[in-house]
């Protein structure tokens, strides 16, 4: 069993690049439409809630509400872009298109494929999050040049949610099951993690739950950077996000190996 799992691990440090490049070449043909699609939802939240509620709410944590919301939407856009890519596009390549099956006839292993898929999903998250960051900074809702320090955090956030979504992909029999993950996990996480309003306004029990959510740690890193404030507990936040990226990665490989061997 251990030998079989070891065979599914990445073969080396560079095979995954071929999988990433294959996805990039396919995406390049529809890149503009995809980027606009990834931007639409967070931008609607940003300007709809930010300008509407911002008039009534005023300042939040010493910043305008739309500036407060902007950091949350950057993290949410990274979460959404990587999740959608891993759930729907990667599932299609594995299940209906059987692209993974064709790849496994080459020199790449299952681990190479999964790592390439996660890297590609993180790339799309980085593009989506960076685009919103540039828009908010241009409009004066984020500080230059400290906002540049948010870029590696956006990429890490993409890795985290791509890795988590890969576990869902490995377990789901069909596309229809993804809606449960979206509505029962991602949507509550967005509201509990401080993206839309400060999480310290929640009841104590919900605050404890929010502290365990990866989106909370991503926002706690991104928001101070965008508002040009010092970050507290950097090692803790990065460490938690790293665990959320690594542990589901190995779990998904084990689940996918069992699924593909049926």
N, C-alpha and C positions, 0 to 999 in steps of 0.2 A: 504493500500500500504506500509506504514511504517512498519507495523507488518510483512508483507510478506518479506520485505527486511531484517528485523532483524532476521527472521528465517533462512535466507541464510548465516548469519554471522558465523564465527567459533564458535562451541559450547563451546569450552574451550581452554586452552593453550597447550594441548598436543595431541588432536585427529589427527592433521595434520601429526604427526610422523608416523602413520600407513600408510598414503598415501606415504610419503617419503620412508618408508622402502619397500613398495611394488615396487616402481619404482627402488629402489636400487637393490633389488633381481633380478628383470628382467634385469637390465643393467649389473649386475655382469657377466652374461654369455658372453657378448660381449664387456666387458670393454676395452680390449686392442685395438680392432679395433676402437671403438668410440673415445678413447683418441687420437689415431694417426690421425683419421679423423679431429678432432677439432684442432690439432696442425698443420696440413699440410698447410692450407692457410696462417695463420700468419707467419709461419716459411719461407715460400716461399717469402713473402713480405720482411721479415727481412733480409734474406741473399741475395735475388735477388736484391732488391733495395739498401740494406745497403752496400753490397760490390761493386755493379755496380755503382750506383750514388754516393756512398761515395767517390770514387776516384776523381770524378769531383767536387763534392760539397765541400769536405773538412770538416771544422768544422762548426757546427751550434749551436748557443747559448753557445759557449765555450766548446762544447763536440764534439766528432767524430759523423759523421752522423749516423752510425750504432747504437751508444749508444743512440742518440736522438730518432731514429726510434724504438729502442727496447721497450722503455716505451710506445710508442703509440701502438705497436703490442700487448703488454700485455693487455691493455685496450680493444683493438679491439677483441682479442681472448675471453675475458670475455663476451663482447657484443655478439659475434657470437655464442658462445656455448650456452648461456642461451636463446637467441632468437630462434635458431634452435630447441632446446629441447621443448620450449613452443609452437612454431608454428606447427611443424610437429608431434612430439611424443605426446604432450598433446592433440592436435587436433584429432589424431588417437584414443586416449583413450576415448575422448569424443564422437566423431562422428561415426567412422566406427566400432571400437572394442566395443563400448558402455560399457567400463569399469566404467566410472563415474556413469552410470545408475545403475549398480550392486552395487556400493559403497553406493549410496543413499538409498538403501534398508537396510543398516546397521545403526549404531548410528551416523555416520559422516554426517555433513551438507555440503552444497555446498561450504560454506566458508572454511571448513576444507580441502576439496578437492583442491580448488584453492590455499590455503596457502601451502598445501603439494606439489603441482605441482611447485609453485614458489620457495619453499625452495630447491626442487630437482634440478630445473634449475640453481639456484644460486650455488648449490654444484658442478654441472658440469662446470659452469663458473670458480669457484674457482680452480678446478683441472686443467683446461686448462690454466688459467692465471698463476697459480703457476708453472706449468711445463715449460712454456716459461720463466718465471722469473728465475728459476733455471738454465736453459740453458744459458741465457744471462749473469747471474752472474758468472757461471763457466767459460765462455769464456772471462770474464773481461769487459763486457759491462755494468755492473751494480755493485754498491758498496755493499760489505758485511760489517757489518751485517744490515745496514740501510734498505736493500732491504726487510727485514722481515716485516717492517712497511707497505709495500704495500699490504700484504696479506688481511687484513680486508677491504681495499679499493677495492680489486678485488672482494671480496664477495659482497660488497655493489653494485658494478657495475653490477654484475650478477643479483642481486635482482631488480635493476632498469629496466634493459632491459627485464627481464622475465615478470615483471609487465606490461610494455608497450606492449610486444608481446601478452600477455593474452587478451588485449583489441582487438587486431587484430584477434586473434583466436575466440573471441566471436562474431565478426562481419562478419567473412568470411564464405560464403556458402560452399566453397570447397578449396582444396589445391591450386588450380590454382591462387587464389587471393593473395597468400603470396608473389609471385614474385614482385608485385607492391610495397609492403612494403620494400622488400629487395633492389630493384633497385632505388626506388624513395625517400627512407628515409635513410636506413642504409648506402648505398654506398656514397651518398653525405655527410652524417654526418662524415664518416671516413676521407674524404678529407678536410672538412671544419673545423674540430675540432682540428687540430694540430697534428694528428697522424703521418702524412707523412712529413709535412713541417710546419714551424711556422705559426700559424694563423694570426700573426701580419703582414704577408706579403700580406694578402688578402685586397681587397678594403674595405673601411670603412663600407659599408652596409653589406657585408658578415661577417665582424668581429662582428657586432652587432648580426647577426643571430647566429653565432658560439657560442657567449657567452650564448645563451639561450639553447644550446644543452647539454644534459646530458653527452655525451662523452667528451666534452670539460672540464667539471668539474672533471671527473674521471682522465683524462690525467694530468690536473693541479695538482692533488694530487699524482699521481703515478710517474710522471717524476722527480720531485725534490727528492723524496725518493730514486729512483733508481740511481740518479746521486749524492746522498749525499749532497743535497742542502736544505736550509730552505724553508718551504712551506708558501706561503702567502695566507691569507684569508681562513684558514681551515674551520672555522665555516660556512662561506658562501657556500663553495663547498659541504660540508657534508649536510648542510641544503637543498640545491637545490636537491641533489641526493635523500635525504630522501623524499622530496615532490614528485619527479618523481617516487619513489617506492610506496608511500602510495596512492596517488590520483588515479592512474590507477588501483590499486588493488581494491578499492571500486567500481570504475566505471565498471571494468570487472565483478565483482560479480553481479551488477545490470543487465548488459547486458546478462550474462550467465543465470541468473534466468529467464529473459524474454524469452530467446531462448529455454531453456529446458522445459518451461511450455507450449510451443505451441502445 
